[in-house]
Amino acid sequence: MKNSLVVKDNALINASYNLELTEQRLIMLAIINARESGQGITADSKLEIHASDYAKLFNVSADASYKALREAVNNLFNRQFSYTAEYKKTGKVGIVRSRWVSRIFYVDDLALLEITFAPDVVPLITRLEEHFTKYEAKQVAHLTSKYATRLYELLIAWREVGKVPQLELSEFRNRLGLVDSEYTAMSDFKKRVLEPSIKQINEHTDITVTYEQHKKGRIISGFSFKFKQKQQPKKLDSKRDPNTPDFFIRMTDAQRHLFANKMSEMPEMGKYSQGTESYQQFAIRIADMLLEPEKFRELYPLLEKAGFQAGSENKSI
């Protein structure tokens, strides 16, 4: 799975459905496998999902991946979703209801699941010339809430503008897959669904999101969202001359404080010390200095001496 790219028609992104987290993940894997096969998908295509692929992508145990595949035989087969579509003869809009899959085959000895998408699903993951949403599966791999995964998809469908217009409460709940009897009190909805989802998205994906609630009188009637892409650390050419005027590496907070502690005890750093300050106080100042491009270039030789390796990006830190 080289890119693990999940691509869905926006009609599917905006559809109403209730899939458990494991079921959402299996759908993702099937879409990824279908795209990477290069053979196209039809309503007869049999797409294989291996427990090992599930475990690797979502960082779960072998037992958890086996369980996900076994339970899908009954659960996923019975799942349905609905979306709006246009009746081409008249242009009128109606509601389509469909199963996700028309066939499931599970081989326990091989830890293998073979699924066939339902006819209505196939065009929603293949014919994507007009309106579609795509993202890397790794962005949602660490989300443990089914609502967080759905919310992430709803958000990035608006990636180009970075905000989602107001969603009426009932529509928003439907898109998240909530039934009418679930979390009916707004305090419960926020505590159990909305706020944990936003927390997970902010911690584990490539975006940070905030929300605004909208009211009619005293009653919350809907929500809108704003989000922005997180800045990714620039990959550094390890052969680049650190003396070039624009040389600078944006270190993580953990990196800055780790190497600042090491550098604070170096004799060569004595000229930067302010006399009576402790090593700990000095290290805090050094960490701040490493945020400044000019100081970073000045201190870079000592940073390397402390063990910082630009080319390897110090991935373990």
Secondary structure, 3 states (H helix, E strand, C coil): CCCCEEEEEHHHHCCEECCCHHHHHHHHHHHHHHHHHCCCCCCCCCEEEEHHHHHHHHCCCHHHHHHHHHHHHHHHHHCEEEEEEEECCCCEEEEEEEECEEEEEEEHHHCEEEEEECCCCHHHHHCCCCCEEEEEHHHCCCCCCHHHHHHHHHHHCCCCCCEEEEEEHHHHHHHHCCCCCCCCCHHHHHHHHHHHHHHHHHHHCCEEEEEEEEEECCEEEEEEEEEEECCCCCCCCCCCCCCCCCCCCCCCHHHHHHHHHHHCCCHHHHHHCCCCCCHHHHHHHHHHHCCCHHHHHHHHHHHHHCCCCCCCCCCCC
